[in-house]
Amino acid sequence: MEDEQCREIESLWPQSLVMHVWEYAIFRLTERGVVASWNPGARHIQGYDAEEIIGRHFSAFFTDEDRRNGVPEAGLQAAREQGHHETEGWRMRKDGTRYWASVLTTALTTADGTFIGFGKILRDTTDNRLAHEAVKESERRFRLLVEGVTDYSIFMLSPEGHVTNWNLGAARIKGYEATEIIGSHFRRFYTAEDAAEGLPERNLDIAATEGRFETEGWRVRKDGSRFWANVVIDAIRDEQGDLIGFAKITRDVTERRTAQEELEKARAALLQSQKMEALGKLTGGVAHDFNNVLQILRGNLELLEGRHSRDHWTKERLNKAIDAVEHGASLASQLLAFGRRQALQPVVVNLAVMLRSMDDLLRQALGEVIDVQTVIAGGLWNTLVDPNHLENVVLNLAINARDAMPEGGRLTLELSNATLDDHYGALAADVREGQYVLLAITDTGTGMPPEIVERAFEPFFTTKPEGQGTGLGLSMAYGFVKQSGGHIKIYSEPGHGTTVKIYLPRSKERAANVEPVESAVCIGGSETILVVEDDRRVQTTVVETLRQLGYTVLKADDAQSALVIVQSGVNVDLMFTDVVMPGTMRSTELAKIATRVLPHLKVLFTSGYTQNAIVHGGRLDPGVHLLSKPYSRVQLASKIRRLLGPSPLRETSNAQAPQSKERTMAPPARAPADASILIVDDDAPSREAVSELLSGMGYDVQQAGTAGEALQQLMAGQPDVLLTDISLPGQSGIELAKAAFKRNPDILIVFASGGEAPSPETLGFDFASLRKPFTAEQLQSLIAAMHERVKQKRDD
């Protein structure tokens, strides 16, 4: 009976096929689960030889855990009941290693249905299992990653745009929990305006067509607040290419947008600052040359006025020309104000006092149709500012406001304390945080659009009709406030008026008593003035003006030449020097050296552009006196007299100016007017200076730089006086004097030196000497006295 069953089983189990299969373990179990056969594939996969495993229970292939849980028996039971049983699980090899097996167990029966055991087919699918687990792990990690991201809103949309899942980032950014939003259409994240225009659907269409869509725009949170979002929408398609939905990533970049806007504002402010700085340098340089031209015009017009004052027709036209120069000077002053090149003289003041004192001036300038109101807060701080320039700024702004209110209106001037800090949104890069005094000037006029406000401070920019404005009023205010360390800002809107706010730094010092400005008077004098000016046209004009005022005038083209004159021994009472000079020596250095050589010397600077030589931090240096170009004859005369003190000369007008200095000089003795003098000095500027003095006194002057040149002139003529320096190149002044006396015993010898002169006994003839520095009066008196002695000797 058993032999028959075996033959029947072998007919069911074709050995030729089974014994050639290596990829599958194919073996038979008895009804109790004992291994009854073993193919090469089983040996290859499980590691047992046939003699090692046949006769053993197949549970040897299971893990200890599965055996304890009855998994082998359950599998056999299921196969017997159902005819077959498929399963997957971990199995054990002979060497103890595990592998993932895909197992099919089939119940074997005879033709008459008698159950005779099990057939098992097993395949090692470890690689597939590991790949599957890797995919599952990757999906799990990706799911955790997506769900755990809080900086990005990551969610899926159906092809129609409905939310299908929701991560923590989406909940944080948009404010919705997953249960609140899944199933809703994503258009609810858009603003009402964008949703009405169909923007959500259009974005999905683009993503579906192009595969990806990226944009930025305003989105709406659950609480209704807006945020600036960076959005990426990717179309998701299956293996066949059919659209199955969209992946949507949203990031809140509001802070980045705000920072970018602030950066753009800062860049714009920097560009504006650089533009204004460049314009300032340009206008400063132009103003310097312009002021020199105006000075030449004004000086010569006033000289002409003095000569033709009785001709009314000529005088009227000269006055018109001078008025035009005044207008040009005003324009140049405004250019310098914009370029922050003014020589300010700030003092500590309380602006309330200044503003109240301007009431009458403002009402006269604005007319009756403008209602002027002044509001001053209590406890107003002091500020450090040039009050005269600030008054000009206020007046200019008030006139601008008047022009913006052609039908009349209200002008309000307010003073209050203010603090600028991080919370002040308009705080520019060049404005320091701190305490300020705020002057706000508000009108009820037409106002200005933003593009006009942006350019309002540019020089020559104006919206007024041609001929009705220079475009320099606001630019002048801007430059003055910036030079004063303050801040100025315009707030305006068409139809709603304009407010100009000026912030000036607070000062904790006591307010000074501002002295009233003295009226200028045209008084001349008899002192000696050294004019240092490189522009020959300006130099000639100012020299002539000073000579008409009665002064003895010396001139120099640069600082080096002026220093030689100062060190030559000639007495100088006042040095009138341009600030900007050619050469290596600056005018300020010249002033320091000159005042050491001549301690009584007064220095008056003049310039059309100070170029930070005597102005630092926007302020005129302490102790420095400046007369800005272009100046009038009266301003020049008045400034000089304030420095030199009272003059014995009476006040003169332009029409009655003294024509020569002889009227103001009364020496005790006078040499003949036709007397000739030979000046010998190897230093050309010093020689020129003394020559100028003597020529101005009426003498016939000749010059020589060496003893050899002097001897040639002595042979060609008979000068009355030899004025020589002792130290000369080649041959000394003493040897020259001996030769001159030998040739002409009547010649008067005068030694001019910084050292001691020789005694008359050593030379054998009389002479006089002057120790440098000497005054013009000393030189004139000495020569006159020598002529008197010679005359007395001749008479005797």
C-alpha positions in Angstrom: 0.0 0.0 0.0 2.8 2.4 0.9 4.6 1.6 -2.4 1.5 2.5 -4.3 1.2 5.9 -2.4 4.8 6.7 -3.1 4.4 6.0 -6.8 1.3 8.2 -6.9 3.1 11.0 -5.1 6.0 10.9 -7.5 3.5 11.1 -10.4 2.2 14.3 -8.8 5.7 15.6 -8.0 7.8 15.4 -11.3 11.4 14.8 -10.2 13.0 15.9 -13.5 11.6 19.4 -13.1 12.1 19.7 -9.4 15.7 18.6 -9.4 16.7 21.3 -11.9 15.2 24.3 -10.2 17.7 26.5 -8.2 15.8 29.8 -7.7 13.0 28.1 -5.7 13.2 25.7 -2.8 10.7 22.9 -3.6 10.2 20.1 -1.1 7.5 17.8 0.3 6.3 17.5 3.9 4.5 14.6 5.5 1.1 15.0 7.1 3.0 15.9 10.4 5.2 18.4 8.7 8.4 16.4 8.4 10.6 17.0 5.4 10.3 14.2 2.9 12.1 15.5 -0.1 14.7 18.2 -0.9 15.6 19.8 -4.2 18.9 21.7 -5.1 17.0 25.0 -4.8 16.2 24.2 -1.2 19.8 23.4 -0.5 20.9 26.6 -2.2 18.4 28.9 -0.3 18.4 27.2 3.1 21.9 25.7 3.3 21.0 22.1 4.3 22.0 19.0 2.4 19.2 16.5 1.8 20.6 14.0 4.3 20.8 16.7 7.0 17.2 17.8 6.7 15.1 15.0 5.4 13.3 13.5 8.4 13.3 16.7 10.4 10.3 18.9 11.1 10.1 21.9 8.8 9.7 24.2 11.8 13.5 24.3 11.9 13.2 27.0 9.2 11.2 29.4 11.4 12.4 31.9 13.9 12.1 31.1 17.6 9.4 33.7 18.0 7.3 32.2 15.2 7.7 28.7 16.6 6.6 29.9 20.0 3.6 31.5 18.4 2.7 28.3 16.5 3.2 29.9 13.1 4.4 26.7 11.3 1.4 24.6 12.5 -1.0 27.4 11.6 0.3 27.6 8.1 -0.1 23.8 7.6 -3.6 23.9 9.1 -4.6 26.8 6.7 -3.2 24.9 3.7 -5.1 21.7 4.7 -8.3 23.6 5.2 -8.1 25.8 2.2 -6.1 23.6 -0.2 -3.2 26.1 -0.3 -1.7 28.9 1.8 0.4 31.9 0.7 2.5 33.8 3.2 5.7 35.9 3.6 8.0 36.1 6.6 11.4 35.7 8.0 13.0 32.3 7.8 16.2 30.8 9.1 19.1 29.3 7.2 21.3 26.6 8.5 24.0 29.1 9.4 21.5 31.1 11.5 21.1 34.0 9.1 17.6 35.3 8.3 16.1 35.9 4.9 12.7 37.0 3.8 10.7 34.2 2.2 7.7 34.1 -0.1 6.1 30.7 0.6 3.3 28.7 -1.0 2.1 25.7 0.9 -0.2 23.2 -1.0 -2.1 20.3 0.5 -1.4 17.1 -1.5 -4.1 14.5 -2.0 -4.4 11.3 -4.1 -6.9 10.8 -6.9 -9.5 9.6 -4.5 -9.0 12.6 -2.3 -6.8 11.0 0.4 -4.6 13.6 2.1 -1.0 12.5 1.9 1.1 15.7 3.0 2.2 19.1 1.7 4.1 20.5 -1.1 6.1 23.7 -0.4 7.5 26.2 -2.8 9.7 28.9 -1.2 11.6 31.8 -2.8 14.2 34.1 -1.2 12.8 37.7 -1.7 15.1 39.4 0.8 16.2 42.0 -1.8 12.6 42.9 -2.6 11.7 43.1 1.0 14.6 45.3 1.9 13.9 47.6 -1.0 10.2 47.7 0.0 11.2 48.5 3.6 13.6 51.1 2.4 10.8 52.7 0.4 8.5 52.5 3.4 11.1 54.0 5.6 11.8 56.7 3.1 8.2 57.5 2.9 7.9 57.5 6.6 10.8 59.8 7.1 9.6 62.0 4.3 6.2 62.1 5.9 7.7 63.0 9.3 9.9 65.6 7.6 7.0 67.2 5.8 4.8 67.1 8.8 7.5 68.4 11.1 8.6 71.4 8.9 7.3 74.5 10.5 9.0 77.2 8.3 7.3 76.1 5.2 3.6 75.4 4.4 3.7 72.1 2.5 0.4 70.5 1.4 -1.2 68.7 -1.5 -4.1 69.8 -3.7 -6.5 67.8 -5.8 -6.6 68.5 -9.5 -9.5 70.9 -8.8 -7.5 72.8 -6.1 -8.9 71.2 -2.9 -6.6 70.7 0.0 -5.9 67.0 0.6 -3.3 67.1 3.4 -1.7 69.7 5.7 1.6 69.9 7.5 2.5 71.7 10.7 4.2 74.6 8.8 0.9 75.2 7.0 -0.9 75.3 10.3 1.6 77.7 11.8 1.8 80.1 8.8 -1.8 80.1 7.8 -3.4 79.5 11.1 -5.7 76.6 10.2 -5.6 73.1 11.7 -5.8 70.2 9.3 -9.4 69.3 10.3 -10.4 72.9 9.5 -8.9 73.1 6.0 -8.7 69.7 4.4 -11.4 69.5 1.7 -11.5 73.3 1.3 -10.5 75.1 -1.9 -7.1 76.8 -1.7 -8.5 80.1 -3.0 -9.5 81.0 0.6 -5.7 81.8 1.1 -5.9 84.6 -1.5 -7.0 88.2 -1.0 -10.5 89.0 -2.1 -9.1 91.0 -5.0 -6.9 88.2 -6.3 -9.6 85.6 -5.8 -12.1 87.8 -7.8 -9.7 88.0 -10.7 -9.3 84.2 -10.8 -5.7 84.2 -9.8 -5.8 80.8 -7.9 -7.2 78.9 -10.9 -4.9 80.7 -13.3 -1.9 79.6 -11.1 -3.0 76.0 -11.2 -3.5 76.1 -15.0 0.1 77.4 -15.4 1.5 74.7 -13.1 -0.5 72.0 -15.0 0.7 73.3 -18.4 4.3 74.0 -17.5 4.8 71.5 -14.7 5.8 74.2 -12.2 4.7 77.7 -11.2 6.4 80.1 -8.8 5.2 83.5 -7.7 5.1 86.0 -4.8 2.2 87.9 -3.5 -0.1 88.8 -0.6 -1.9 85.9 1.1 -4.4 85.8 3.9 -4.3 84.0 7.3 -7.2 82.6 9.2 -7.4 85.7 11.4 -7.6 87.9 8.3 -4.1 89.3 8.5 -1.9 89.4 5.4 1.6 88.2 4.8 3.9 88.2 1.8 4.3 84.7 0.5 6.7 82.9 -1.8 4.7 80.2 -3.5 5.8 77.1 -5.6 3.2 74.9 -7.2 4.3 71.6 -8.8 2.0 69.4 -10.9 2.0 65.7 -9.8 1.4 63.1 -12.5 1.1 59.3 -12.3 3.1 56.7 -14.4 0.7 57.3 -17.3 1.2 61.0 -17.2 -2.3 61.8 -15.9 -2.6 64.7 -13.5 -3.4 63.5 -10.0 -2.9 66.8 -8.1 -0.5 69.5 -7.0 2.2 69.9 -4.4 2.2 73.4 -3.0 4.9 75.0 -0.9 4.4 78.4 0.7 6.8 80.4 2.7 6.2 83.6 4.7 8.8 86.1 3.5 7.2 89.2 4.9 10.4 90.0 7.0 12.6 89.5 3.9 10.3 91.8 1.9 10.4 94.4 4.6 14.2 94.2 4.9 14.4 94.4 1.1 12.2 97.5 1.1 14.3 99.0 3.9 17.4 98.2 1.9 16.0 99.8 -1.2 15.1 102.9 0.8 18.6 103.0 2.3 20.1 102.6 -1.2 17.8 105.4 -2.5 18.7 107.6 0.4 22.4 106.9 -0.2 22.1 107.7 -3.9 20.2 110.8 -3.0 22.8 111.8 -0.4 25.6 111.1 -2.9 23.8 113.2 -5.6 23.2 116.0 -3.1 26.9 115.9 -2.0 28.1 115.9 -5.6 25.8 118.8 -6.4 27.0 120.6 -3.2 30.6 120.3 -4.3 29.8 121.5 -7.8 27.8 124.5 -6.6 30.5 125.4 -4.1 33.1 125.5 -6.8 30.9 127.5 -9.1 30.0 129.9 -6.3 33.7 130.6 -5.7 34.4 131.6 -9.2 31.0 133.4 -9.5 31.7 135.4 -6.4 35.1 136.5 -7.7 33.5 137.7 -10.9 30.8 139.5 -8.9 33.5 141.1 -6.7 35.3 142.5 -9.7 32.0 143.9 -11.0 30.9 145.4 -7.8 34.2 146.9 -6.9 34.6 148.6 -10.3 31.0 149.7 -10.4 31.5 151.4 -7.0 34.7 153.0 -8.2 32.8 154.4 -11.2 30.0 155.5 -8.9 32.5 157.5 -6.8 33.8 159.3 -10.0 30.4 159.9 -11.7 28.1 160.4 -8.8 27.0 163.8 -10.0 25.8 162.5 -13.3 22.3 161.3 -12.4 21.8 159.3 -15.6 25.0 157.4 -15.1 24.4 157.0 -11.4 21.0 155.5 -12.0 22.4 152.9 -14.3 25.3 152.1 -12.0 22.8 151.6 -9.2 20.8 149.1 -11.4 24.0 147.3 -12.2 24.9 147.1 -8.5 21.4 145.8 -7.7 22.0 143.0 -10.3 25.3 142.2 -8.6 23.4 142.0 -5.3 20.9 139.6 -6.8 23.8 137.5 -8.2 25.4 137.5 -4.7 22.2 136.3 -3.2 22.0 133.4 -5.7 25.7 132.5 -5.0 24.9 132.6 -1.2 22.0 130.2 -1.7 24.3 127.9 -3.7 26.8 127.9 -0.9 24.0 127.2 1.6 22.9 124.2 -0.4 26.5 123.0 -0.7 26.9 123.4 3.1 29.8 125.7 2.5 28.6 128.7 4.4 30.7 130.2 7.2 28.1 129.9 10.0 28.5 131.6 13.3 26.1 129.6 15.6 25.1 130.6 19.1 23.0 129.0 21.7 19.5 130.5 21.3 15.9 129.8 22.3 14.0 129.7 19.0 10.8 131.0 20.7 12.4 134.5 21.1 13.6 134.5 17.4 10.1 133.3 16.1 8.2 136.0 18.1 10.6 138.7 16.8 9.7 137.7 13.2 6.0 138.2 13.5 5.9 141.6 11.9 8.4 140.7 9.2 6.3 137.6 8.2 3.0 139.5 8.1 4.5 142.1 5.9 6.0 139.6 3.5 2.9 137.4 3.3 0.2 140.0 3.1 -3.2 140.2 4.7 -4.7 137.1 2.9 -2.4 134.8 4.9 -3.3 134.1 8.5 -0.1 133.5 10.4 -0.3 131.5 13.6 2.5 130.8 16.0 2.4 127.8 18.5 5.2 127.4 21.0 5.3 124.5 23.4 6.2 125.0 27.0 9.7 124.1 28.3 11.2 124.6 24.9 14.9 123.5 24.7 17.7 125.6 23.4 19.6 124.9 20.2 22.9 125.8 18.7 22.3 127.6 15.4 23.1 130.7 13.3 20.0 132.8 14.0 20.5 135.1 11.0 20.7 132.3 8.5 17.8 130.5 10.2 15.6 133.6 9.8 16.4 133.6 6.1 15.3 129.9 6.0 12.0 130.6 7.8 11.3 133.6 5.5 12.0 131.6 2.4 9.7 128.7 3.5 7.0 131.2 4.4 7.2 132.8 1.0 7.0 129.4 -0.6 3.9 128.6 1.5 2.4 132.0 0.4 2.9 131.1 -3.3 1.1 127.8 -2.7 -1.9 129.6 -1.3 -2.8 132.1 -4.1 -6.4 132.5 -2.7 -5.2 132.9 0.9 -4.9 130.5 3.7 -3.3 129.8 7.0 0.4 129.4 7.8 1.2 127.8 11.2 4.7 127.9 12.7 5.1 125.4 15.6 8.0 124.9 18.0 8.3 121.9 20.2 10.8 119.4 21.7 11.3 116.1 19.8 13.4 112.9 20.1 14.5 111.0 17.0 15.2 107.3 17.5 14.6 103.9 15.9 10.8 104.4 16.0 11.1 107.4 13.8 10.4 105.7 10.4 11.9 108.6 8.3 15.2 108.6 10.2 17.8 108.9 7.5 21.3 107.4 7.5 23.0 110.8 8.1 20.7 111.7 11.1 21.8 110.9 14.6 19.5 109.7 17.2 18.9 112.2 20.0 17.0 115.2 21.2 16.0 118.0 18.9 14.1 121.3 18.7 11.4 120.9 16.1 10.3 123.8 13.9 7.3 122.8 11.8 6.0 125.2 9.1 2.5 124.1 7.8 0.4 125.7 5.1 -3.1 125.0 3.8 -2.0 125.3 0.1 -2.1 123.1 -3.0 0.3 120.5 -1.7 2.7 118.4 -3.8 2.7 114.9 -5.3 5.4 112.4 -4.1 7.5 112.8 -7.3 7.8 116.6 -6.6 8.6 116.1 -2.9 11.4 113.7 -3.9 13.1 116.5 -5.9 12.1 119.5 -3.9 15.5 120.0 -2.3 17.4 119.9 -5.6 18.9 123.3 -6.6 17.2 125.1 -9.4 14.2 122.7 -9.3 11.0 124.6 -9.1 7.3 124.1 -10.1 6.7 127.9 -10.4 6.3 129.5 -13.8 9.4 130.7 -15.5 10.7 133.9 -14.0 8.8 133.5 -10.7 11.3 131.4 -8.7 15.0 130.4 -8.7 14.5 127.0 -7.3 17.1 127.7 -4.6 14.8 128.4 -1.5 14.3 124.8 -0.4 17.8 123.7 -1.4 19.3 126.6 0.7 17.1 125.5 3.6 18.3 121.8 3.2 22.0 122.8 3.1 21.7 125.1 6.1 19.9 122.5 8.2 22.3 119.7 7.3 25.3 122.0 8.0 23.8 122.8 11.4 23.7 119.1 12.2 19.9 118.8 11.8 17.3 117.1 9.7 14.7 118.5 7.4 11.7 116.6 6.0 8.7 117.5 3.8 5.3 116.0 4.3 2.8 116.9 1.5 -0.2 115.6 -0.4 -2.0 117.2 -3.3 -4.9 119.3 -2.0 -4.0 118.9 1.6 -1.2 121.4 2.1 2.5 121.0 3.0 4.4 120.7 6.3 8.2 121.3 6.4 9.7 119.9 9.6 13.2 121.2 10.7 15.0 119.3 13.5 17.8 121.2 15.1 20.1 119.5 17.8 19.3 120.4 21.4 21.9 122.4 23.3 22.0 122.2 27.1 23.9 125.4 27.5 22.3 128.7 28.4 21.0 130.9 25.6 23.3 133.8 24.6 22.2 137.4 24.3 22.2 138.0 20.5 23.7 141.5 19.9 22.0 143.6 17.2 23.9 143.9 14.0 25.6 147.3 13.7 24.9 149.3 10.6 27.9 149.4 8.2 29.5 152.8 7.7 32.1 153.9 5.2 35.1 155.2 7.2 38.6 155.1 5.9 42.0 155.3 7.6 45.7 155.8 7.3 47.0 152.4 8.3 48.9 150.0 6.1 47.0 147.0 4.6 48.5 144.1 2.8 46.2 142.6 0.2 46.8 138.9 -0.6 44.8 137.9 -3.6 45.7 135.6 -6.5 43.0 136.9 -8.9 44.7 140.0 -10.4 41.4 141.5 -11.4 40.0 141.2 -7.8 43.3 142.4 -6.4 43.4 145.6 -8.6 39.9 146.5 -7.6 40.3 146.1 -3.9 43.7 147.9 -3.9 42.1 150.9 -5.6 39.1 150.9 -3.3 41.4 150.8 -0.2 43.6 153.6 -1.5 40.5 155.7 -2.1 39.7 155.1 1.5 43.0 156.6 2.5 45.0 153.4 3.4 48.6 152.6 2.4 48.2 149.4 0.4 50.7 146.6 -0.3 49.8 143.6 -2.5 50.9 140.0 -2.9 49.8 137.3 -5.4 50.2 134.4 -3.0 51.0 133.4 0.5 54.7 133.0 0.0 55.0 136.5 -1.4 52.9 137.9 1.4 55.1 136.2 4.0 58.3 137.8 2.4 56.7 141.2 2.7 55.7 140.6 6.4 59.3 139.4 7.2 60.9 142.3 5.2 60.6 144.8 8.0 57.7 146.8 6.5 55.1 147.5 9.1 51.6 146.1 8.2 48.6 146.9 10.3 46.1 144.5 8.7 46.4 141.6 6.2 43.4 141.2 3.9 43.8 137.7 2.4 41.7 135.3 0.3 41.1 132.0 1.9 41.7 129.8 -1.2 45.2 130.5 -2.4 47.6 128.8 -4.9 50.9 127.3 -3.8 52.0 125.1 -1.0 51.3 127.5 1.9 47.7 127.9 3.0 46.3 131.2 4.0 45.7 130.0 7.5 49.3 129.1 7.9 50.3 132.5 6.5 48.1 134.2 9.1 49.7 132.2 12.0 53.3 133.0 10.9 52.5 136.7 10.1 50.9 137.3 13.5 54.0 135.8 15.2 56.2 138.2 13.2 53.9 141.2 13.8 52.0 140.6 17.0 49.8 143.7 16.5 48.7 142.5 13.0 45.0 142.0 12.3 43.9 139.4 9.8 40.7 139.6 7.8 39.9 136.7 5.5 37.8 136.9 2.4 36.4 134.2 0.1 33.6 133.2 -2.1 34.1 129.6 -0.9 35.9 128.7 2.4 36.6 125.0 1.4 36.9 124.0 5.1 40.0 126.2 5.6 38.5 128.4 8.3 35.2 126.6 8.7 35.0 123.3 10.6 31.9 121.4 11.5 29.9 124.0 9.7 31.2 126.8 12.0 33.6 129.7 11.5 36.7 128.9 13.6 37.0 130.9 16.9 38.8 134.3 16.6 38.6 134.2 12.8 37.1 137.2 10.9 35.6 136.7 7.4 34.2 139.0 4.8 32.4 136.9 2.2 32.6 137.8 -1.4 31.1 139.7 -3.0 31.2 142.6 -0.6 30.4 146.3 -1.0 32.7 149.2 -0.4 30.8 150.1 2.8 31.0 146.5 4.1 34.7 146.4 3.5 35.4 149.8 5.1 33.2 148.9 8.1 34.7 145.5 8.7 38.3 146.9 8.6 37.5 149.7 11.0 35.9 147.2 13.4 39.1 145.3 13.4 41.5 148.2 13.6 39.5 150.4 15.9 38.3 154.0 15.7 39.7 156.1 12.8 40.4 159.9 12.9 38.9 160.1 9.4 35.4 161.3 9.2 32.7 159.2 7.7 32.6 159.3 3.9 30.1 158.3 1.3 30.7 156.6 -2.0 30.5 160.0 -3.7 32.9 161.8 -1.4 35.6 159.1 -0.9 39.1 160.5 -0.3 41.0 160.4 -3.6 44.5 159.8 -2.2 46.2 159.0 1.0 48.2 162.2 1.1 45.1 163.8 2.6 45.2 161.6 5.6 49.0 161.4 6.2 50.7 164.3 7.9 54.4 163.5 8.5 56.5 165.9 10.5 58.9 166.5 7.6 58.7 165.8 3.9 61.4 165.2 1.3 61.1 166.8 -2.1 58.3 165.3 -4.2 60.7 164.7 -7.1 63.4 163.0 -5.0 64.6 159.7 -6.4 65.4 156.6 -4.4 67.3 153.5 -5.4 66.1 150.4 -3.5 68.6 147.5 -3.4 67.3 144.1 -2.0 67.9 140.6 -3.3 64.4 139.6 -2.1 62.0 140.7 -4.9 58.7 140.7 -2.9 60.3 142.7 -0.1 61.8 145.1 -2.6 58.4 145.4 -4.3 56.6 146.1 -1.0 59.0 148.9 0.0 58.8 150.3 -3.5 55.0 150.4 -3.3 55.2 152.3 0.0 57.6 154.9 -1.4 55.8 155.3 -4.7 52.7 155.9 -2.8 54.5 158.7 -0.9 55.3 160.4 -4.2 59.0 159.4 -4.7 60.6 158.3 -7.9 61.6 154.8 -7.2 64.2 152.5 -8.9 65.0 148.9 -8.0 68.0 146.6 -8.1 68.4 143.0 -6.9 72.2 143.0 -6.5 75.1 145.4 -5.9 76.2 145.0 -9.5 72.7 146.0 -10.9 72.7 149.0 -8.4 76.2 150.2 -9.6 75.0 150.2 -13.2 72.0 152.3 -12.2 74.3 154.6 -10.2 76.4 155.1 -13.3 73.4 155.8 -15.5 71.8 158.4 -13.1 72.2 160.3 -9.8 69.5 159.0 -7.2 69.1 161.2 -4.2 68.8 158.2 -1.7 70.3 154.7 -1.7 68.2 152.4 0.5 70.0 149.1 0.6 70.0 145.8 2.6 73.4 145.0 4.1 73.3 141.3 3.1 73.5 141.1 -0.7 74.7 138.3 -3.0 78.3 138.7 -4.3 79.0 142.2 -2.9 77.6 143.5 0.4 75.4 146.5 0.8 78.2 148.2 2.8 80.7 147.9 -0.2 77.9 149.2 -2.5 77.3 152.2 -0.2 81.1 153.0 -0.2 81.2 152.9 -4.0 78.0 155.1 -4.2 79.4 157.7 -1.8 82.7 157.8 -3.6 80.9 158.5 -6.9 78.4 161.0 -5.4 79.2 162.4 -1.9 75.7 164.1 -1.8 73.8 160.8 -1.9 71.9 159.9 1.2 72.7 156.3 2.4 70.1 154.3 4.4 70.8 150.8 5.5 67.7 148.6 6.1 68.6 145.4 7.9 67.4 143.0 10.6 70.8 143.2 12.3 73.2 145.9 13.6 74.5 148.6 11.1 78.2 149.5 11.1 79.3 152.7 12.9 79.9 155.9 10.8 83.5 156.1 11.9 84.3 152.8 10.2 82.8 153.9 6.9 84.0 157.5 6.9 80.6 159.0 5.8 77.2 159.7 7.4 74.3 157.4 6.9 71.1 156.4 8.5 69.7 152.9 9.4 66.4 151.3 9.9 65.9 148.0 11.7 63.4 145.7 10.2 60.4 145.8 10.7 59.9 149.5 10.1 56.7 151.5 9.4 56.1 153.7 6.3 56.0 156.8 8.6 59.4 155.8 10.0 61.0 155.5 6.6 59.4 158.7 5.3 60.4 160.7 8.4 64.0 159.4 8.2 64.5 160.3 4.6 62.9 163.8 5.1 65.2 164.4 8.2 68.3 163.5 6.2 67.3 166.0 3.5 66.8 168.6 6.1 70.4 168.0 7.5 71.9 168.1 4.0 69.9 171.3 3.3 71.2 172.9 6.5 74.8 172.0 5.7 74.5 173.6 2.3 72.9 176.7 3.8 75.8 176.9 6.3 
